Amino acid sequence: MEERRRRERRQLSAGTGSKLKLHLIEIGADGAPARCPGQTPPLARDAIEGTVNLYDAVGFERPWVGYLADWDGELVGACTFKAPPRDGVVEIALQTFAGFEGRGVAQEMTRQLVQRAWDVDPGLSLVAHTLPRRNPAGSILSKLGFARLGEVRLPDQSAVWQWRLRPGAEQVGARA
C-alpha cells in the first residue's frame, strides 16, 4: 500500500506530466455533477453548495463554471472560474481535498482551467488570490507562470496576494 502511494505521488508530481489522469467534471447549474465517479465526500458536497451559491450571484455560463476533480474514480478537489471573463480577465479558485495535498492535484486543476480559458480566448489573463504569505498555492501559481502582483484587499477587507497569468506566458508543464 505504501509503495502504491509513493508511485502515485511520483506520478502526480511529475510536473503535470501526461500520466496524471485528472478529469474535471462540470458542476451543473442545479448543483448536479455532469457525472459522479462514486460517493460524494462531504468536502465535495460543500464545494458543490458553494458553487451553486456562486452561480446564484454571477450566473451560469459555460465554460466559466465550477468543476470537481476526479482522479481514478475518486473526487480529490474542486476548482472554478469565479465569473465569466470581464475586461479580458477571468478569476480562478480551487481547493484540494484533505488527504490529496502535495500530490500535484492543485497544479493540474490550475493547468486545466488555464487551458480551458485559453481554448475559448487566447487573449485572456487569469487571476488568482492566495493568503499574503509564502504557501503551496503561491508556489504552484509561480511554477505555472503566474506573477505575483502584490497585496490587494477583497470586498470583505481581507488582505490577499493577487497573481496574474498574462496571455502568451510560458506555462511550466504545459502540454504540447
N, C-alpha and C positions, 0 to 999 in steps of 0.2 A: 504494500500500500504506500509506504513512504517513497519507494523508488518511483512509483507511478506519479506521485505528487511532484517529485523533483523533475521528472521528464515533462510533465505538464507545465511546470514553472519555466523550464528552459524553452519550451515551445512557445509559450505566451510572451515571454520577454525577449524573443529573438528580433527585437526592433520592428515589430508589426510585420514580420515576415509572412509569407503566403500560407504557412502552416496553421496559422490561427484561424479557427473555424468559428468566428463570432458573427452571428447574424442579428441584424436589427429587425425587430418585429414592431410594426406600427401600432400605436395605441389609437383606436378609433375615436370618433367624436363622442360616442357614448361610453367610452372607457373600456370597451372590449378590445383585447389584443386581436390583431388580424389572425393569429394562430397562437396557441399556447402549447409549449412543449411538455407540460406536465403540471404538477402542483404550482400554484401561485403563492410564493412565500410572502409573509407579512410585509417585508420591505418593498416587494414588487406591488402589492396592493396599495401601500402608501404612495408609491411613485405614480401609480395609475390615478389615484384620487387627486394628487397634486396636479397631474397633467390635465385632468378634466376641469379642475378649477382654473388652470391657465387658459384652457380653451374658452371657458365662460368669459374670461377677461379680454382675450385678444382674438378669439375666433379660431376656427379650424380650417386650415388651408394647406393642402399637401404641396410639397413635402415638408413644410415648415411646422412639423408636429412632433410629438413625443414618441419615443421608441423604448422597448425593452430589449436588453441584450441577452441573446440565447447562445450559450456555449455548450455544445454537445448535449442538448436537451435540458439544460439547467439555466434558469434565469440568474444572471450574475451582475446585472446593473441596469441602469436606465439613463437615457440621455434625451435631450430635447433642443429644438430651436425655440427660444422663448417667445418669438413672434415672427411673422413674416418680415422679410428684409424691408428696411426703411433707409432712404438716402444712401443706398449701396452698402449697407451694413446689416448683418444678422448676428444675433447673440445666441451662444450655445451654453448649455449647462449639463452636468452629468453627475452620476453617483455610481460608484462601485459598491455592490452589496458586501456586507460583512463576510469575511472568510475568503474573499476573492481579491483583496487588495494586494498590490505588489506582483501581480501576475501579467500585467500588460493589458488588462481589460479596459481601463480608462484611456490608455493611449490608443487602443484600437477603436473604441467608441468615438473618440475625438477625430481620429483619422477618417472614419466613415462619415461623420457629419460634415467634415470639410469637403470630402469627395462629393457627397450629395449636393451640397450648396454650389460647388463649382461646376457640377454637371448641369445644373439649371442656369447658373450665371457665373461664368469665369471671372467676372469683374467684381464680385462681392468681396468685401472684407468681412472677417469673422472676429467677434469679440467674445471674451470670457472674463469672468471675475474670480479671484481667489482671495483667501484671507491675506491680510497685508503682512506676510512673513514668508520666509522660505518654507516650502512644503512640497509634497509629492505632486500635487496638482500643477503648481508652477513649473516644476521640473519637466513634467510631461508637455505642457504647453511650449516651453522653451525648446525641447527636443523636436517638436513638430513645426518649429519656425515662427511661433508667436513671439512678439516683442512685448516686454512689459513697458507700459506707457507711464505708469505711476499710480499714485493713490487717488481714488475718487470716492465720493460719498453717494451712496444709494438713496433712493427716496425715503427709506426708513432711518436715514442718517448713519447707517453703519459704514465704516471705512473698509474699502477693499482695494486690491490691486487690479487694474484693468490691463488686459492683454489683447493684442490685435495681430491678426494674420492678414496681411495685405495680399491682393491678387498677384499671382506670379511668384510669391515667396516659395523658396525651395523647401519642401517638406521632407524631413528625415523619415525614412521608412515608407515613402510614397511608392506605390506600385506602378510599374511601367505598363 
